[in-house]
Amino acid sequence: MVPGSFRGVAFDLDGTLLRSDHSISPEMRSLCSALTGRGLLVTLISSRPPRSVEQIAASLGLSGPWAALNGAFVVGSGGESLGRSPLPEATVEHILARYGRDERISLNLYAGFDWIVQAADRRVRAEADIVGFAPIVDVGFASRPATEKLLMITDEGSRENARLTEELAALDDGIAVARSKDNYIEITRREIDKGRALALIASSRGLSAREMVAAGDGENDIPMLKACGLPIAMGHGPQPLKQAAALIVGSNDDGSLTDAIGRIFGAAPAR
């Protein structure tokens, strides 16, 4: 790959840019700083809530653009909105009525910077530890605002995961359903995905998605990899993700992604 062929890189967060303990390696920090110092675009495209993505971006010295909620919430370089895409209200009502009382599922609602749950159960508390803040508890979602994303969290290894994904996909209620982890089922508007978010972000900087490198590890990263110019899959990702990739690296703990991006851009990270 000839350095200079690409104008920027988009990272998924969990399982990709972040290590397994949800920290950022010094090498990744050094790489991001080197790339932005050369005027290249470094962006984050995550299913995490906006508050968490914003915090991680700030810790890397990135002011934007970035995308949260699996692409349903996109922010520009100056903090302006590049796109907010709420779910159809009738669809939200339907899903809440059907699954809101199911104790096998922790149902999470995301509306802008607000993360709302009905109860802070063990699955929600585990997610709060990951993203670094606690949700708003609103029993019955009584004061629900316009919702960009619903997240269903089940127990790891549960047989419910595949069944729920299939059930939701069959609703045909104008939604897109994808798993960011085996037990995390992400629900957004049908036309919303990380590939669209990448296109919006690139366009905001006068670029095309094909001028971007993108890296991810989850099923929900496939549209982003298909939209970019050089798709990179993490080695622990599912087979469909790897099939969409031009390059497969190792784990998010071994530095292989940082090394690969450094070689692509001719910016080897300091060690």
C-alpha positions as CSV (number, residue, x, y, z in Angstrom):
1,M,0.0,0.0,0.0
2,V,1.5,3.3,-1.0
3,P,1.4,5.9,1.8
4,G,-0.8,8.9,0.9
5,S,-3.4,6.7,-0.9
6,F,-5.9,7.4,1.9
7,R,-6.9,10.5,3.7
8,G,-8.1,9.2,7.0
9,V,-9.1,6.3,9.2
10,A,-12.3,5.3,11.1
11,F,-12.1,3.2,14.2
12,D,-14.8,1.1,15.9
13,L,-14.1,1.3,19.7
14,D,-14.8,-1.8,21.7
15,G,-12.8,-4.7,20.5
16,T,-10.9,-2.5,18.0
17,L,-9.3,0.7,19.1
18,L,-9.9,-0.1,22.8
19,R,-8.1,-2.9,24.5
20,S,-10.0,-5.6,26.3
21,D,-9.9,-3.6,29.6
22,H,-11.4,-0.7,27.6
23,S,-8.2,1.4,27.8
24,I,-6.2,2.9,25.0
25,S,-2.6,1.8,24.5
26,P,0.2,4.4,24.4
27,E,1.0,3.2,20.9
28,M,-2.6,3.9,19.7
29,R,-2.5,7.4,21.3
30,S,0.8,8.1,19.6
31,L,-0.5,6.9,16.2
32,C,-3.7,9.0,16.4
33,S,-1.6,12.0,17.3
34,A,0.8,11.4,14.4
35,L,-2.0,11.0,11.9
36,T,-3.9,14.1,13.0
37,G,-0.6,16.1,13.1
38,R,-0.3,15.3,9.4
39,G,-3.8,16.6,8.6
40,L,-5.3,13.2,8.2
41,L,-8.8,12.5,9.5
42,V,-9.1,10.2,12.5
43,T,-12.7,9.5,13.5
44,L,-14.5,7.2,15.8
45,I,-17.7,5.3,14.7
46,S,-19.2,3.4,17.6
47,S,-22.4,1.9,18.9
48,R,-21.6,3.5,22.3
49,P,-23.7,6.4,23.5
50,P,-22.6,9.9,22.5
51,R,-21.4,10.9,25.9
52,S,-18.9,8.0,26.0
53,V,-17.7,8.5,22.4
54,E,-17.2,12.2,23.1
55,Q,-15.1,11.4,26.2
56,I,-12.9,8.9,24.3
57,A,-12.5,11.3,21.4
58,A,-11.4,14.1,23.8
59,S,-8.9,11.8,25.5
60,L,-7.3,11.3,22.1
61,G,-7.3,15.0,21.3
62,L,-10.1,14.6,18.6
63,S,-12.8,17.2,18.5
64,G,-14.8,15.5,15.8
65,P,-16.3,14.4,13.6
66,W,-17.4,11.2,15.2
67,A,-20.5,9.0,15.3
68,A,-22.3,7.2,18.2
69,L,-25.4,4.9,18.5
70,N,-24.3,2.7,15.6
71,G,-24.4,5.8,13.3
72,A,-27.7,7.2,14.4
73,F,-26.0,10.2,16.0
74,V,-23.3,12.0,14.0
75,V,-21.4,15.1,15.2
76,G,-19.2,17.4,13.1
77,S,-15.8,18.9,13.8
78,G,-17.3,21.9,15.6
79,G,-19.7,19.9,17.7
80,E,-22.6,20.5,15.3
81,S,-25.1,17.8,14.4
82,L,-24.4,16.1,11.1
83,G,-27.3,13.8,11.5
84,R,-29.8,12.5,14.1
85,S,-32.1,9.7,13.0
86,P,-34.8,8.7,15.5
87,L,-36.6,5.4,15.3
88,P,-40.3,5.5,14.3
89,E,-42.3,6.1,17.4
90,A,-44.7,3.3,16.6
91,T,-41.8,0.9,16.4
92,V,-40.4,1.9,19.7
93,E,-43.9,1.5,21.3
94,H,-44.2,-2.0,19.7
95,I,-40.8,-3.2,21.0
96,L,-41.3,-1.8,24.5
97,A,-44.7,-3.4,24.7
98,R,-43.4,-6.7,23.5
99,Y,-40.1,-7.0,25.4
100,G,-40.2,-4.4,28.1
101,R,-41.2,-6.8,30.9
102,D,-39.0,-9.7,29.7
103,E,-36.5,-10.3,32.5
104,R,-34.2,-12.2,30.2
105,I,-33.6,-8.8,28.4
106,S,-32.2,-5.5,29.7
107,L,-33.8,-2.9,27.4
108,N,-31.8,0.3,26.9
109,L,-33.1,3.4,25.2
110,Y,-30.8,6.1,23.8
111,A,-32.1,9.6,23.0
112,G,-29.3,12.1,22.1
113,F,-27.0,12.2,25.1
114,D,-29.5,10.4,27.4
115,W,-29.2,6.7,28.2
116,I,-32.5,5.5,29.8
117,V,-33.3,2.2,31.4
118,Q,-36.2,0.8,33.5
119,A,-33.9,-0.6,36.2
120,A,-30.2,-0.7,36.9
121,D,-29.9,-4.5,36.8
122,R,-26.6,-6.4,36.7
123,R,-26.4,-6.3,32.9
124,V,-27.0,-2.5,32.9
125,R,-24.5,-2.0,35.7
126,A,-21.9,-4.0,33.7
127,E,-22.5,-1.7,30.7
128,A,-22.2,1.4,32.9
129,D,-18.8,0.2,34.0
130,I,-17.8,-0.1,30.4
131,V,-19.0,3.3,29.2
132,G,-18.0,5.2,32.3
133,F,-21.3,6.6,33.5
134,A,-24.7,5.5,34.8
135,P,-28.0,5.7,33.0
136,I,-31.2,7.5,33.9
137,V,-33.7,5.1,35.5
138,D,-37.2,5.7,34.3
139,V,-39.6,2.9,35.2
140,G,-41.9,2.2,32.3
141,F,-40.0,4.8,30.1
142,A,-42.7,7.2,31.1
143,S,-41.0,10.4,29.9
144,R,-39.5,8.9,26.8
145,P,-38.0,11.4,24.3
146,A,-37.4,10.7,20.6
147,T,-35.2,7.6,20.5
148,E,-32.3,7.0,18.1
149,K,-31.4,3.5,19.3
150,L,-32.7,0.6,21.4
151,L,-30.2,-1.9,22.8
152,M,-31.2,-5.3,24.1
153,I,-28.6,-6.9,26.4
154,T,-29.0,-10.6,27.2
155,D,-26.8,-12.9,29.2
156,E,-23.6,-14.0,27.4
157,G,-24.0,-17.3,25.8
158,S,-27.8,-17.1,26.0
159,R,-29.8,-19.1,23.4
160,E,-32.1,-16.0,23.2
161,N,-29.6,-13.9,21.2
162,A,-30.1,-15.5,17.8
163,R,-33.8,-15.9,18.3
164,L,-34.3,-12.3,19.3
165,T,-32.2,-11.0,16.4
166,E,-34.4,-13.1,14.0
167,E,-37.6,-12.0,15.6
168,L,-36.7,-8.3,15.5
169,A,-35.5,-8.5,11.9
170,A,-38.9,-10.1,10.9
171,L,-40.9,-7.2,12.4
172,D,-40.5,-5.2,9.2
173,D,-41.0,-2.0,11.2
174,G,-38.5,0.1,9.4
175,I,-35.6,-1.0,11.6
176,A,-32.1,-2.3,11.2
177,V,-31.0,-5.0,13.6
178,A,-27.3,-6.0,14.2
179,R,-25.2,-7.4,17.0
180,S,-22.2,-5.5,18.2
181,K,-21.4,-8.3,20.6
182,D,-22.9,-11.8,20.8
183,N,-25.3,-10.6,23.5
184,Y,-25.8,-6.9,22.4
185,I,-28.6,-6.4,19.9
186,E,-28.6,-2.9,18.4
187,I,-31.8,-1.5,16.8
188,T,-31.8,1.7,14.7
189,R,-33.7,3.0,11.7
190,R,-33.4,0.7,8.7
191,E,-31.3,3.2,6.6
192,I,-28.9,3.8,9.5
193,D,-25.6,2.0,9.9
194,K,-21.9,2.7,10.3
195,G,-21.4,2.8,6.6
196,R,-23.8,5.8,6.2
197,A,-22.1,7.4,9.2
198,L,-18.7,7.0,7.5
199,A,-20.0,8.7,4.3
200,L,-21.4,11.6,6.3
201,I,-18.2,12.1,8.3
202,A,-16.0,11.9,5.2
203,S,-18.2,14.3,3.3
204,S,-18.1,16.8,6.1
205,R,-14.3,17.0,5.5
206,G,-14.6,17.1,1.7
207,L,-13.7,13.4,1.3
208,S,-15.4,10.3,0.1
209,A,-15.8,7.1,2.2
210,R,-13.5,5.4,-0.4
211,E,-10.6,7.6,0.8
212,M,-10.9,6.2,4.3
213,V,-9.5,3.2,6.0
214,A,-11.8,1.6,8.5
215,A,-11.4,-1.1,11.2
216,G,-13.9,-3.0,13.2
217,D,-14.6,-6.3,15.0
218,G,-18.4,-6.7,15.0
219,E,-21.3,-7.7,12.8
220,N,-22.5,-4.1,12.9
221,D,-19.1,-2.9,11.5
222,I,-19.7,-4.7,8.1
223,P,-21.5,-1.7,6.4
224,M,-18.6,0.5,7.4
225,L,-16.0,-1.9,6.0
226,K,-18.0,-2.2,2.8
227,A,-18.2,1.5,2.4
228,C,-14.5,2.4,2.9
229,G,-11.5,2.1,0.7
230,L,-9.5,-0.3,2.8
231,P,-11.5,-2.5,5.2
232,I,-9.7,-4.0,8.2
233,A,-11.2,-6.8,10.4
234,M,-10.0,-7.8,13.8
235,G,-9.0,-11.4,14.1
236,H,-11.6,-12.2,16.7
237,G,-14.5,-10.8,14.5
238,P,-17.2,-13.0,13.0
239,Q,-16.6,-14.7,9.6
240,P,-19.0,-12.4,7.7
241,L,-16.9,-9.4,8.9
242,K,-13.7,-11.1,7.8
243,Q,-15.2,-11.8,4.4
244,A,-15.8,-8.0,3.9
245,A,-12.1,-7.2,4.8
246,A,-9.1,-6.7,2.7
247,L,-6.8,-7.1,5.7
248,I,-7.3,-9.1,8.9
249,V,-5.1,-8.3,11.9
250,G,-4.8,-9.9,15.4
251,S,-6.5,-8.9,18.6
252,N,-7.2,-5.6,20.1
253,D,-4.5,-6.3,22.8
254,D,-1.5,-7.2,20.6
255,G,-0.8,-3.9,18.8
256,S,-1.3,-5.5,15.4
257,L,-4.0,-2.9,14.4
258,T,-1.7,0.0,15.4
259,D,1.1,-1.5,13.4
260,A,-1.0,-2.1,10.3
261,I,-2.4,1.5,10.3
262,G,1.1,2.8,10.9
263,R,2.4,0.9,7.8
264,I,-0.5,2.0,5.6
265,F,0.1,5.7,6.4
266,G,3.8,5.5,6.8
267,A,3.5,6.6,10.5
268,A,4.9,3.8,12.7
269,P,3.8,4.4,16.3
270,A,6.4,5.1,19.0
271,R,7.2,2.1,21.2
